[in-house]
């Protein structure tokens, strides 16, 4: 099942029209229709969150069975789902997606993570608060 098919399925199960979903999300009817019919793909995480909120479902329920090229997503643990759903985590997810799209080998990605941890240790105290130098 594609993302668009899942979106349509959830929208209809909630008794919502495309117009009503558009009003609830601030997205245009044309955009929602294009997502549902597959002419538009890869909505942003912000859009996915808006749709999930308007449909009163967790983000992972909207993404269930809808992955890249229709592949099934792995089950997300509640803590990961909760983390993904928080707006303040969008920059971190965007960074991960950019690294992934550049096809950085896993060993180099690990080195990059270690470097970022070093930067954080330099910038933050033991409690995770910014150092006041």
C-alpha positions as CSV (number, residue, x, y, z in Angstrom):
1,X,0.0,0.0,0.0
2,X,1.4,3.4,-0.9
3,X,1.4,6.5,1.3
4,X,-1.4,8.0,-0.8
5,X,-3.5,4.8,-0.6
6,X,-3.1,4.8,3.2
7,X,-4.0,8.4,3.4
8,X,-7.2,7.9,1.5
9,X,-8.0,4.8,3.5
10,X,-7.6,6.7,6.8
11,X,-9.5,9.8,5.6
12,X,-12.4,7.7,4.4
13,X,-12.5,5.7,7.6
14,X,-12.8,8.9,9.5
15,X,-15.7,10.1,7.2
16,X,-13.7,13.0,6.0
17,X,-13.8,14.6,2.6
18,X,-10.7,15.9,0.9
19,X,-12.1,19.5,1.4
20,X,-12.5,18.9,5.1
21,X,-9.1,17.4,5.5
22,X,-7.7,20.4,3.6
23,X,-9.4,22.8,5.9
24,X,-8.1,20.9,9.0
25,X,-4.5,20.8,7.7
26,X,-4.2,24.1,5.8
27,X,-3.3,22.0,2.7
28,X,-5.0,22.5,-0.6
29,X,-7.6,20.0,-1.9
30,X,-5.5,19.6,-5.0
31,X,-2.4,18.8,-3.0
32,X,-4.2,16.2,-0.9
33,X,-5.7,14.6,-4.0
34,X,-2.3,14.5,-5.6
35,X,-0.9,12.7,-2.6
36,X,-3.8,10.2,-2.6
37,X,-3.6,9.5,-6.3
38,X,0.2,9.1,-6.3
39,X,1.0,12.0,-8.6
40,X,2.8,13.6,-5.6
41,X,5.1,11.6,-3.4
42,X,7.4,12.2,-0.5
43,X,5.5,14.7,1.6
44,X,7.6,16.5,4.2
45,X,7.6,15.3,7.8
46,X,5.7,18.5,8.7
47,X,3.0,17.7,6.2
48,X,2.8,14.1,7.5
49,X,2.4,15.4,11.0
50,X,-0.4,17.8,10.0
51,X,-2.2,15.0,8.2
52,X,-1.9,12.6,11.1
53,X,-3.1,15.3,13.6
54,X,-6.1,16.1,11.4
55,X,-6.9,12.4,11.1
56,X,-6.4,11.9,14.9
57,X,-3.9,9.1,14.3
58,X,-0.3,8.7,15.3
59,X,2.3,9.4,12.6
60,X,3.3,5.8,12.4
61,X,-0.3,4.7,11.7
62,X,-0.4,7.1,8.7
63,X,3.0,5.6,7.6
64,X,2.0,2.0,8.2
65,X,2.6,-0.1,5.1
66,X,3.8,3.0,3.2
67,X,7.5,3.3,2.7
68,X,9.7,4.2,-0.2
69,X,8.4,2.5,-3.3
70,X,5.6,0.9,-1.3
71,X,7.9,-1.2,0.9
72,X,6.7,-1.9,4.4
73,X,8.1,0.2,7.2
74,X,9.5,-1.7,10.1
75,X,7.6,-1.4,13.3
76,X,8.5,1.7,15.2
77,X,8.8,1.4,19.0
78,X,6.6,3.9,20.9
79,X,9.7,5.9,22.0
80,X,10.9,6.3,18.4
81,X,7.3,7.2,17.2
82,X,7.0,9.7,19.9
83,X,10.4,11.2,19.0
84,X,9.5,11.4,15.3
85,X,6.2,13.1,16.2
86,X,7.8,16.0,18.0
87,X,8.3,19.1,15.8
88,X,11.5,20.1,17.6
89,X,13.2,17.0,16.3
90,X,12.7,17.9,12.6
91,X,16.2,19.3,12.1
92,X,17.8,16.1,13.4
93,X,15.6,14.0,11.1
94,X,16.4,16.3,8.2
95,X,20.1,15.9,8.9
96,X,19.8,12.1,9.0
97,X,17.9,12.1,5.7
98,X,20.5,14.3,4.1
99,X,23.3,12.0,5.2
100,X,21.4,9.0,4.0
101,X,20.7,10.5,0.6
102,X,24.4,11.2,0.2
103,X,25.0,7.5,0.7
104,X,27.7,8.0,3.3
105,X,29.2,4.6,4.2
106,X,28.2,3.4,7.7
107,X,31.7,3.6,9.0
108,X,32.0,7.2,8.0
109,X,28.5,8.0,9.3
110,X,29.7,6.5,12.7
111,X,32.8,8.7,12.6
112,X,30.6,11.7,11.9
113,X,28.4,10.8,14.9
114,X,31.4,10.6,17.2
115,X,32.6,14.0,15.9
116,X,29.2,15.5,16.7
117,X,29.3,14.0,20.2
118,X,32.6,15.6,20.7
119,X,31.2,19.0,19.7
120,X,28.3,18.5,22.1
121,X,30.7,17.7,24.9
122,X,32.5,20.9,24.1
123,X,29.3,23.0,24.0
124,X,27.3,21.4,26.8
125,X,28.0,20.8,30.5
126,X,27.4,17.4,32.2
127,X,23.7,18.2,32.6
128,X,23.2,19.0,28.9
129,X,23.0,22.7,29.4
130,X,25.0,25.2,27.4
131,X,28.4,26.0,29.0
132,X,28.7,29.5,30.2
133,X,32.2,30.5,29.2
